[in-house]
Amino acid sequence: MTTFWIILTACLASAACALVGTYLVLRKQAMLGDAISHAVLPGIAIAFLLTASRNTFPMLLGAGAFGLLTVYLTEKLQERGRLMNDASMGIVFTTLFAIGVIIITLFASSVDLDHECILFGEIAYVPWDIWFFAGMNMGPRPVWILGLVLVINLIFILGCYKELKIYAFDRQLAVSMGIPVAFIHYGLMGTVSFSTIASFESVGAILVVALIVVPPATAYLLTRRLSVMLVLAVAFGVLSSLSGYYLAYITNTSIAGAIAVMAGIFFALALFFSPLDGVFIRRNRKVTLEAPEAVAGMAAGKNREDSIPLT
Amino acid sequence: MTHASKTGASAPPVEVHDLTVSYQNKPVLWDVDFTLPEGTLTAIVGPNGAGKSTLIKVIMGLIEPVSGHALIYGKPLQQMRKRIAYVPQRESVDWNFPVSVLDVVLMGRYAHLKMFRRPGRRDRELALQALEKVGMAAYSDRQIAQLSGGQQQRVFLARALAQDADIYFMDEPFAGVDASTEEHILQLLRELRSAGRTVIVVHHDLQTVSDYFDWVLMLNLRLVAIGPMETTFTKENLQKAYGGRLNILTQVIELSRRENFVRETEHD
């Protein structure tokens, strides 16, 4: 049963992260997951101090607020400070993270809020983190939280599928049509925050980034359809979790680490063997690349050009 | 078309009043004020940095002006969004995005769909018709990463057609396209005009302005001139808009035309 709960937790976390990660990867904001996962620390610390307990919901709220604050501050800094997006992000999340560390060491050092756990997580302890509801044993708490976050992500993506698509592809057009872009933007950032926070309890802040970026990136190499990309990203996340658990079991190492390694291996396989754009395919395609339209496409920076002649 | 009845009152399609825009305290547009009549094909011309793209972005509500406002058929933009369509510059999106040609054109229908509603059969039909009009019907299932520059531009136009609007704003649709696409776009502009639609196009090629358009808006930070082509597109106004740069500019245009020609032959 312990094995089941651990694997289920990993699968829920990777599915939730893969869904929102797909949009971050497409918007070229993959590292936002990294930024948010660190910047939420003061939110968690403050929630912990205010409620004096490791109750999850105040922590989720505090973290969610700081996740959105990270996004907001990054954008404002970029706009007002005339800074590059990545530089702004680097400034905001390191500062917030440091503030979080200070709060924890100043006020919470005597209590049970372990920043090691926040950074690296320990999924192996999940089965003993039981949620009791009205005196009943409801199973591990992280499973419920991650399940809830996954459902929220699914509702958001299915409900706002077309809005998310146009927002990610052509934000200007979306604005000009009167599509509520701000709602979609902060909705996405909110779901990213929740997914990050809910996951990193189990897999740690650093490996959350792997779950947000790697499976969607793998899917991106294998398809040219958004819906398929979402499904594949979730599939690779779940596959990495399953195989990662067994890798950790065999080698007796960190489960979260093994999951990230497996995600990386799947990515490498896609990179080399993707039928669309894999390294091997591209090598075999060299001859067809000399067709004039492909050359023109290359010149215009479209090295994802397919070998099918264009007319 | 059903156009006049939709319009009702005779408010002009586009009115701009005392519009000033600045980026980081540098003015990009200064006190621009004009009215466009219905059913015209208007070119916006001016040197680089004259504020051409900015002007249409402000009218479309993508940029906030410092002062002034724009009206669409006499009303604020927010009430009239369904009646305007926008063709942004081709480079403004990532063409490796995982969507098909038809997906992109369907986005034009989103303006008419409520939140949470997916495009239906009728939307697909309209999207396919729009693709047919730009000669891209055979490509509807193609991934957009596989398109040439000219084909990308046609897909963007089809998307705007699918919006079924009364006013079309286009940002440099002729930039870097092949001869056959240029012909397609031109024919389309004329069809839109004969259907009574109003089209405003940012255009960079001074050689073709008077052939392609019937109105011209000349811009260089301030509004230099606006009116029918014959009376407005004069050497004097061009001097005013481009200043001493006009002579050099003509040479540059010649050069870039030659370069464009090379690029186009590569594409086809």
Interface residues (C-beta under 8 A of the other chain):
Chain A: L26 K28 R82 G159 C160 Y161 K162 E163 K165 I166 A168 F169 D170 Q172 L173 A174 V175 S176 M177 G178 I179 P180 Y220 T223 R224 R225 L226 V228 M229 P292 E293 V295 A296 G297 A299 A300 K302 R304 E305 D306 I308 L310
Chain B: Q24 K57 M60 G61 L62 Q78 R81 I84 Y86 P88 S92 V93 D94 W95 N96 F97 P98 V99 S100 D103 V104 M107 Y110 A111 L113 M115 F116 R117 R118 P119 Q143 A145 Q146 L147 S148 G149 Q151 R159 Q163 R263 E266 H267 D268
